[in-house]
Structures are given as structure tokens and as C-alpha cells.
């Protein structure tokens, strides 16, 4: 199951460099490409506002 970034995202950018699949795109909120996401939870581990959730 891919992760998604919810509206709680504060666009801090901490998740993007942690994604080993390069599935996260900058924006407000940031966006995770479900086709690239490997469900590793690296984004969730570093998100300061818990905006990365299983889709």
C-alpha cells in the first residue's frame, strides 16, 4: 500500500530527500507518486506533523 501526504503537510521538505524511490514531488502539500512508492515509511518517520499516512 502506497503512502500519501495529507493536508496537514507544512511543506517543510523533510520527507523528499528521505525517499529512496524518489516518489515525492515538491508542492503544498507535497505529493507521493503511488506508482513509485515502495511503502518503506521513510517519509512518515521524518515528518514533523505526521502528514505521511498509508493510502
Secondary structure, 3 states (H helix, E strand, C coil): CCEEECCCCCCCCCCHHHCCCCCEECCCCCEECCCCCCCCCHHHHHCCCCCEEEC
